[in-house]
């Protein structure tokens, strides 16, 4: 329960921040809750697939990229069937809102699973450091990578069928690229930490600017 709270609370804080960006026409709370929950459940779809990939792919770089791809595709598909196909997704900015919501649900469950071991061992210091790092790093990564897909879909909202599919593919590839870059920097250890946060906060600023553009469309 403590690890679950440690995953949920930071995710809900991030969600509160992003939902404020869509305060002119808030999305239905029930649908937002469902999207968040389906994002959490997506972790249990991803884990067995990643375990399988680890057994059949022996190149570390390829495995790292494939793991990122699996997470981004599963998050997108989960939110697609719950929220993106609903009548509530009727504005360009809505796609980013729902995808960020699902991504934060995914990050909340992932964070909770990471915290189980140090908490069960009674290592409070490790738990706090892990929770804070994932609050600033991994949770923001999940939100931003899914936001890339949502913004791509939003930018193509008034375009034709082909343009929508093209923008979607570009968005998914962009999300996978960001996620994979994050993973490679993390593998680099402490030397890569500055690069990790520079990358994430740089992308966050761009996402906020694009978010504002979607609101004006």
N, C-alpha and C positions, 0 to 999 in steps of 0.2 A: 504493500500500500504506500509506503514511503517513497519507493522508487517510482511508482506510478504518479504520485503527486509531484515528484521531482521532474518528471517528464511533462506533465500536463500544465503546471503553473507557468513555466517560461513560454510554452507554446501559446497559451491563452493570452499572455501579455503581448506577444508578437501579433496575435490575431486581432486583439483590440486595437493595436496601432494601425494595422492595415485596413481594418473595417472603417476606421475614421476617414480614410481616403475616399470612401464611397458613402458619405453621410447624407448626400442629397437625396438619394433614393435607396435606402437600405434594403438588403436582400432578406427574404423570409427567414426568421430565426430557426424554424424547424428544418428547413432545407440546409442551412449552414451547419446545424448540429449533425445532420445525416452525413453531410460531406466530410466533416471533421472525423466522424466515427469511421466512415468507409476508408478514409486515409489511414487511420490507425490500424484497421484490419489488413490493409495492403501490405504491412510489414510481414505478416505471416504467409503471404503469397510469395513475397520476394525472397525470404530466407532459404526455402528449399531449392529455389531456382539457382540462387547464388552458390549454395553448397554443391549442387550438381555441376555447375560451371567450373568450380574449383577442382573437381575431380577429373573433368574431361579436357580442360584447357590448361596447358602446362607453361604457357608464356605469361609471366607476371603482369606485363604491361597490357596484354590483351585481356586478361582477367579483370584488371582494374577498370578498363573501359567498358567491358561487358557488364560488370556489376553496376556501374553508373547508368548504363543504358536500361537495364532491367528495372531499376528503381524509378527512373523517369517515365518509362512507358507504363509501368503498373500504376503509378500515381495518376497519370493522365487518363488511362482507361477507366480507373475506378471513379474518378470525378466525372468523366464523360457520361457514364450511364446513370449517375445519381443526379447531377445538377446541370451539366452543359446541354443536355437534350430537353430540359424542362422549359416551360414557358417563362420561367423567371429569368432565364438568361436572355434578356431582350435588349441589352445595351452593350456596346463594345467593352466597357470596363468590367462588366459582369464576369467575363471569362477569366480575367486575371484574379478577381476576388475569389471565385470558387476554387480555382486551382491553387491559390495560396492557402486557402482554408484547408483543402485536402492535404496539401503538402505539410502543413503544420501539424495536422493530425498524425501523419506518418512520422514526422520528426518527434512528436511527443512519445509515441510508442517505442520508437527506436532508442530515444534517450532513456526511457524507463528501463529498457532491457540492458542498456549499458551500465545503469546505476545499480542493478541488482547485486552484482558480485561485490563491489566495494562496500555497499551498505550491509550485506549479509556478513561480511568479515569485520564489521564494526569500524571501518576505516573512514572516519568522518572527513578528514582532510582530503583524501583522494576523492571522496564523493563530491565535496564542494568544488574542488578544482575541475573534476570531470563535468559536473553540471554547468559550471560557469563557462567553461570552454565550449561546450556544445551549445549553450544558449547563444553565445556570440558567433560561433562558427557553423556547426552543422545545421542548426535550426534555420539560421539565415540562409545557408546554402540551399536547403530544401525549398524554402519560400521563394528565393530568387530564381532558382532553376525552373520551378513550375511557373513562376510569373513570366518568364521569357516565353513559354508556350502560350499562356493566356494573353499576353500582349500581342503576340504574333496573330492569334485568332481575332483579337479585338481590332487590330489594324486592318484586317481583311473583311471586317463585318459587312461593309457595304459593297464589296467586290463580287465578282462572279465566282462560279464553282471552282474553276481551275485555280484562280488566285487564292481562294481559301485553302485549298489543299496544298498549294505551294508554300504559303505562309506557315501552315501547320507543320509541314516537314522541316522547314527552316527553323521554326521554333523548337521542335523536338531535338534537332541536331545541335542547336545552340545550348539547350538545357543539358544535353549529354556532355557537350564539350566543357561547359562550366563545371559540371559535377566531376568529370574525369580530371580536369586541371586541379581542382581542390584535392582530390584523392592523391594525385602525384605529389603535390606540395606537402601534404600531411605525411606521406611516406618519407619525405626528406628530413623529418624530425624538426628540431628547434630552429634549424637554419631556414626552414621553409615557412615558419609561422608568420613572419613579416609579409611574405608574399601572399599567404592565405588571406590575411585580413585586408591587405591592400587590394587584392582581387575582389573580395566580397563587398567591401564598402564602395569600391569604384563602380561595381555592377549595380549596387543598391541605389546609388545616386542616379545612374542612368535610368533604372527602372522607375524611380520616383518621377523623373521628368516625363517618361513615356506614359506613366499612369495619368499624369495631368493632361497629356494630350488626348488620351482615350476619353477622359471625362468631358472634354470640350467637343468631341466628335458628335 
